[in-house]
């Protein structure tokens, strides 16, 4: 993985890529697994933060009063501008609020990112090793440890944070200051910040990488680059200043240094969750950083991007530990942190030698075992419980909307779709909110009125509904097609190796 100049040159001459079947298999396996997850555990009732998000934004959109300031307004500790745009797009396509549709769109978005990201990591790997990376990425991205992002329709901002951050890190780490590519990286970083506030880790990570590049003589030390460093430092300060603060959020913070250290070690060690697990998980990135600096690799080397991603993930771990601690650590943050796992795998696969191959196999086995154990012992049990909760909460909401009797919501808050009964009553009694609720919770007249105030007037809604229903019904088939793609890729690769050994061209 650009660990040395000789390896970089060798990587450019290692032959054809892994093949289209592998990339199709990767996308389809992740997408299919997510479709199955949505079909099994997805609920239609708006959930928690969605009452403060879409249930507030959609009425303004239907009424024609939604402003740019509303899209940029703080939501908890973030400004989820990109997620709000996607919310509006799905609202238009469906002709109303359709949570399962948004989940399907999010699943396609995440599967697309996983495929593109893995293709980027595999650029300098031999085809056989690239296929191993593809299979590893399929397991990492398909197993839903961050299941909240898959099942909470509004959580696309977690995906946008990762996508735009990776694009920004790649552009900024390998370009000179104020070049067109550098400015493009700034645009990506801005979009990442307009997804989640923790995107301030992007300029912070690039600042460190740029200083390292200067230290080894691979980035110039002229006024232009120094000005670029100043812009990066100012960006960190500005993003920190623009990060919203939420009253009462301090109760989620670690109460002392011991709790903070426990949170740091737990997140850094995931999915192994061992006090020394972080050394195993991120050891490949540390090795790459040492060899890149010692080898003085050029600024254009992919290794610098990977180091930047590693620094970004480390900053995410620190920020999440400071903001949430271990006691209040929702699983949705795993989708962000586990971005580093395919990176570490790609680094190990780039190493040569028998010992390196054995170490790579052992590392992959540990990570996959930890991932699967966590999924079985925690994620799937929690998802099953939340699916049962969703059915109960939906019934309570339907009872209230049918009778307008507040007593129907006089139940434990754990059985309600929002943690505050008073706030839920306030929203659910508002005619503007009732009009935009998902079809299961609104009347045909309310749905028609909301649809008439959209740009598309619901013209695409029947086709979109049919496509959504079809996809949610064929999740196992999509997953199976992905596995067939892997098999075809393996067969094609085996035929290529056999042809090379016999000295003939593959058929």
N, C-alpha and C positions, 0 to 999 in steps of 0.2 A: 504494500500500500504506500508506495513512494517512500519506503524506508531508507533507501539509498539511491544514488543516481544510477547505479548499474541495474538495480531492480526496476527503476522507472523505465529505463530503456528496454529492459527485457519485457516489461509489461506491455509495451507498445507493439511487440512482435510475437505475441503469444497466440495469434490465430484468431479465428472468428469468435463472435460473442456466443453466449450460452444458447441463444435461439429464441424465436418468438413464442414457442410453446411454453417455455419456462415462465416468461413474463405474463403471458395470458393465464397460466396456471396460478401464478402468485396473486394476480388481481382477483381471479374468480374464486380462489379458495378463501381469501380474506372476505370478499364481498358475500360469498355464499354462507360463510360462518356467521357473519353479522346478520344476514337475513334470517337465518334460523334462530338467532338470539332474539331478534325483534319479534318474530312470530311466536316464540315460546314465552317471552317474559315482558314484551312491550305492553303498555297500557295506554288507553286513549284519554284518560282524565289528566288535565293539566297538573303539573307536579311541582310543588314547592316554589322555587324562584320563578317559574314560568308565570305564576300569578302576578308577580311584580314586574315581569318582563313583557311577554307577548300580550297578556291580558290588559296591560296598560297601553302598549304601543298600538296594537291593532285597532282599538276603537278610535284613536286619533287618526290613523291612516284611513279608515272608512269614512270618518267625518271630514277628511280633507284638511285637518289642522296639524298634521305631523310636520315638524320642521327639522332642518339639519341639526339644530341644537339638541333635539330629542334623540337623534341617532348618536350624537357624540356625548350625551349626558352620562355621568358616572352610573355604574351598576355595581353595587357593592364596592370592591376595591379596584374595579376595572372600568374601561370604556370599551364596550363590546360592539363597536361600530360594524365590523365585518360580519359578525353573527347576526346582527339586526338586519343587515342587507339581505342575508340569506333567508331570514325569517320572512321578510316581505316578498321575496321571490317565490318561496313555496306557498305563501298565502295567495299570491296571484295565480299560480299554476293550479292550485287546488280549488280556487274560488272560495276559500275559507281556511279556517285553522284546522290543519290535518297533521297531528303529531306523528302518526306512523309514516306519512310521506316524508316528513323532515328527517326521521330516523333513517329511512332508506337513502335519502340524499347524503346524509352524514356518512353512512356506511360506504357509499361509492366514493366520497371525497377522501376518506381515510385509506381505502384500498388503493385508490389512485396514487396518493402520496407514498404509501408503502412501496408500491411498484417502482415509481420514479426514483425514490430514494435508494432503494436496493440496486437499481440499474446504475446509479451514480457511484455507489460503493464498489460495484463489480467491474468497473471500467478497466482496471489494471490486473484483474485476476484471470488466470487460465480458465477455459470453459468449465472444466470439471469442478474446480474450486468455486467458480461463480454459481454453479448449480447448487452446491452445498450451502452457499450463502442464501440463495433464493429459498431453499427449503427451511433454513433456520429463520429467515424473516417471516415466512408464512406462519410458523409456529408462534413467533413473538407477537405479530400483529393480529393474528386470528384469535388467539386465546384472550378473552375479554377481561383482563384484570382491571382495566379502566372502564368497567361496564356502565358506570353512570353516564359517561359520554355517549355510549351507544344507545342508551335507553332514555336519557333526558334530552328531548329534541332540541332544546335551545343551546346545548353545550358545544356547538360547532366552534366556538371561540377557542377552545382548547386545541382543536385541530388546526385552526388558522394560526394560532401562536406557533405551533411546531413548523408548519409549512412555510410561513413567511420568515421565521427566524432562520431556518436552514438555508433558504434562498439568500437571505441577507448575509449570513456568515460566509457562505461560499463566495459571494461577490466581493465582500469587503476584505476578506483575508488574503485574496489572491490578486488584488488590483492596487494600483498606485492611487494616492489621494487625489481627489477631484477629477479623476478620469470618468468617462461616461459609465463604465461598469461600477465604479465606486458610488456614483450618484444613484444608480439603479439599486445598489445595495442599501442606500439610505432610504429609498422609497419602500423597499421590502421591510426594513426595520421599523419604519413608521407604521406600516400596515400591521406588523406584529404587535406594536404597542397599542394600536387601535383594536386589538383583539383581547390582549391581557396585559396588565401592567408589568408583569414579570419579564416582558420583552426588553426591559432596560438591561437585561443580561447580555443582549446582543452587542451594543457598543462597549459594554464593560469587557466582554470576552475579546472583542477585536482590539481594544486598547492594549490588553496584555499581549496578544499575539503580535501586534505591530511592534511593540517594544522588544519582544524576543527576536523578531526578524531584524530589527535594527541592531540588536546586540551581536548577532552572528553575521552581520554585514550583508543581509539579503533584502533590506529595505533602506533606501537612501535616507540620509540624515539632513536633508536640505530644508529650507523654510516651508516648502510645499507639504512635505510629510509631517513636519512639526505642527503646521497649521491643521492638518488632518487629525492629528492626535488631540489638538485642542478642541476641535469640533466634536470628536468622540466623547471627550470628557464633559463637554458642555451638554451633550445629548443625554448622558447619564444623569447629570444634575437636573436637566429640564424634565426628563421623564419621571424622576423621583418627585419633583415638585408638582407635576400634574397628576400623580397617582392619588386617587381619592382616598380619604380616610372615612371609616364607618364607625360611628359611636357604638361602643359596646364590644367591638371586635377584639379588644384587649383580652377578654376572657378566653379567647381561643389561643392566645400566645402561650409559649412555655412559661411556667411560673418561676423557674430558676435555671441555672446553668446545667444542672443534672438532667432536667427534662429536655433541654435544648440538645445536649450531646446525645441523649438517647434517640431523639428524633433524627438527628443528622446521621447517626450510625445505622439506624433502621432503614432510612430512605436510601442511603448510599450503598447499603448491602443488598437491597432488594434485587432479585427475588430470593436471595439466599438467607437473608435475615440472620446473619451471624455477626458477632462483634468484629471479626476480621474479614467478613464477606466482601467489604468494599475493595480490599486489596485484590481479591480474585476477580471481582466483576470489572473493575476499571484498570487492572494491571496492564492489559494490552494498550490502553491509551497512554499510560505512563511510559511504557516501553517505546511507543511511537514518538512521544515528545522528546525523550532522551536521545533517540537515534536521529531524529530530525534536526535537533539543535546541534548535536555532535557532528552530524554529517553536513551541516550548513546547506540544507536543501534550498533551492531557489524559491522565491516567493510564489511562483506559479504552481508549485508542487501541491498535489491534492492533500498531502499530509497536513499542511497548515490549516486547511478547512476542517479536517477531522479533529485536530487539536482545538480549534475554535469551538466546534460542536461539543467536545468534551468539557471545555471551560464553561460553555453555556449551560450544560446539564448540571455541572457542579454548582453554578450560581442558582439554578432552579431549585436544587436540593436545599441550599442554604436559605433561599427566600421562603420556600414552602415550610421549612422547619421553624423559621422565625415567625411566620404568620399563623401557623396552625398547630405546631407541636405534634406529638405522637398521638395524644388522646383524641384529637379532632381531625385526624388525617383521612379525608375522603379518598376512595380508590381512584377517583378521576385523575389524580395527579400522576398515576402510573403511566398513562399514555405519553406524558411529557418526558418523564425521567427515562423510560425504557427506549427512547430514541437512540440512546448511546449503545444499546446492546448489539444491533446489527453492525455498528461502527467497530466495536471491539472484535466481533467475529470476523469482519473483513480484514482487520489488521493481522489477526492470527493466521488467517488463511493465506496471507501474502508471504508468510515466513516459509523458508525451505528447510529441509532436514527431517530426519526421522523423529528426533525429540520434539521438534516443533509440531509435527503432525500429531504426535501423541498428546502433547499439551493442549492443542486445539480441540481434539476429540474429547479430552477430559473436561475442558472448560465448557464446551457446548453441552455435554451431558449434564453437568452440574446446573447450568442455567435453565435448560429445558426441564429438568427434574424439579427445580425450584418453582418454575413457572406453572407447571402442571399441578404440583402439590398445592400451591396457593389457590389456583383456580378451583380445585376440587374441595379443599377444606374451607374456603371462604367465599369466593366469588359466586359460585353457582348456588350455594345455600342462601346467600343474601339475596340474589336475584329471584329465587323461588319465593322467598318471603315477601319481597317487594311486589311481586306479581299478585300474590294473595292480598296484600294490603291495597293494591290498586283496584281490585274488584270491590273491596269493601268501601273504599273512599269514593269510588264512582257511584255506588248505590246511594250513599249518604248525600252526595251532591245532587243526584237525580231526584231524590225525595224532596230536597229543599226547593229545587227549581220547579217541581210539580205542585207543591203545596204552599210555597212561600212561608212556611212555618219554621221559625228559627229553632224550635225545639228539635227538629230533625237533625240538627247539627250539634245537639247537646250530648256529644259522645266524647270519649277520650281523644285528645289531639292526635294521637298515633293512628287514629282511624280516619283522619281528615286529610284532604290533599294539600293542605297548607297548615303550618304549625300554629297559626293564630286564628282562633275561631272568629274573633271580632273582625279581623281584616278580611277573612274569607266571606263573612256575611256582607261586609261593605262592598266587596267586588261583585259577588254573585247576585246582589240585589240591584246592581246598576244595569238599567236596560241597555246601555251602550256596550257593556261587557257581555251581557247575555246574547246579544246579537252576533258576536264573533266567536262564541264558544264552539268547540268541535261539534260536528253534526249530532253526535250521540246525546249532547246536552242542550241543544237548541231546537226550536221548532222550524219546520220548513219555511214559514213566513219570515222568521228571523234570518235564516240562511240566505233566502232570496234577497232580502233587503241589503245584507252585507255584500253579497255578490254583485248587486247592482251598482255598488259604490267602488268597485275595483276597475282597473284599466281593462282587463280582459273580459269582464262581465261573466266569468265562468265558462267561456267558450271552450277552453281546453280541459275543464274539470272532468268530463266523462272519460276522455282518453287518458288523462293522468291517473284517475282512479283505477281504470282497467289495468294500466301498466303496474301501478303499485300493488294491486291485488295479485296480479300474476307473479310479480317478483317475490312477494311474501309467501306465495304458495310453492315456489320452486327452489327455495333455499338449498335443500339437500342436493337437488340436481345441479345447481350452480357450483356447489362445493365439489360434487363428483366430477364435473367438467374440469375444475381446477386440478384435481388429482390426476385426471387423464392427461392434462397438459404436462404435468411433471413426468408422467410415465413416457409420453412421447418424446419429451426433451431428453430423458435418460436413454431411450432407445436410439435417438439420433446421435447422441454423444458417443454411445457404445459403437455404433456403426462407423463413426468418424475415426475413433481410435483403432478399430479393427482394420480399416482401410489404410491408415498410416503404417500399421505394422506390416501389412502385406504389400505396401508400396503401390496400391491402386487408389483411384479416386472413389469417394463414396457415391452410391447410386443417387 
